Amino acid sequence: MPFLRAWPVIILFISSAAWLHAEDGIVWKVQGDWRISNTQDSLRKGEPVAPGALLTASTSTTATVLILLPDGQRLLFDCHDVRTCTQGFRVPALMEKPDDDAVQLFHTVRDAMRLPAAHVAAPSTTTTETETVIPLEDDGTILLRRALAALPPGQYRLTVQGAEDAQPSDQSLTWSGPRDDARLPLFHAGVYHLRLFGNLGVERMRVVLLAESPQLFSSRQKAFAEARKDLQEWNETFPGWPIHEWLQLYLEGLAHPQQ
């Protein structure tokens, strides 16, 4: 009898553990015609992929797919012949249960990838890139030093583009360093893309920022800090995580929360 009474508890534990580890990953990059378990629908960037799914590709000289999982795994599958492509690849199980922040990061990024206005700049290997959350002051401005602390003193051309702007605005900026009190008028909350160019026209810095109301700033800043921490830790274990692109999408998701 004790064994019989314990059996439902064991079943419940196993079922719960399987459910907790079933958070979907994201298709990040696709080349070629990939499908899940030979289904009819082709995989597209931004779609969910469950751990344990079998990925197969149509015959191709080159077929690659990059899958990102909420435990930090970065998985690149590729095939170059009929046998390998049709045999496919099994997405591994999660190594551990993702914490709530990791799960929320994936949900927010997935939602942001569906936004028609979401804009993610191609990564740069020569320009300093940064992402941040900044409080919008009562007069509709932000303190630039919160975003440009790493910018050396000098004379720059600054372009600013918000989600509703068809073209970026253009202005000159004399920058004295991290204690500079210069302000930038934005007038409403949202995601903005800033680019800084030196005297010779060389791009020196890119900033993607979420200007947030004082009421929401603290919670948004805390969530963003947790997202950055997760991405940096994952990148240490699985190098090559698209940190800047994900942080930009995360800011877009924070600015346009799904109902």
C-alpha angles and dihedrals in degrees: 000000000000089000092051092049092050095048098079089049091054092048091049091050093050093046092048092049091051091050093049091053095047099088110138126243127219132249102233104173131012132187117174131008109309126177137182112247092337093299121156099250119085119227116253133191112277096025121130121252122192122224107257095033118140113232120201131177134210116249107290141155087231128011122168135169128183116209124190120199128200093243090063100263114148110198125189115187122186137168135185106184140050096253096051095041095050093042088055134186131281116228104230124239118261113274092221141355110282115237121241093262092054092048091049091048091056093046092049094047092046090052092046091053088061093054111108093213097046110124122193118182118226109257117262127216095195105040129072110247128195139168126200149155116241130185116244109230123229090256092056096256137112129216105248093209088072088065104026102044091122094050114108117233115271148096115301144174109232125200122191127191128177128192092264096046117102091198132018119255117239129215142150122253129197104200123195099182141268093329094054112130096208115141131205120212113227101151097199139045120261146093118308133186117216125189126188122204127189129226093278092051094256114145109243105174144008123202128187110189139175110218103205135186117258089247094059101029098092096050093043092049092050093049091047092050090053091049092051091048092052093048093049092049092048091049091055091057098034106027118210101053110156092239099165094046091049094048090051091050090046091055089050089051092050090050092050107034114190116241 
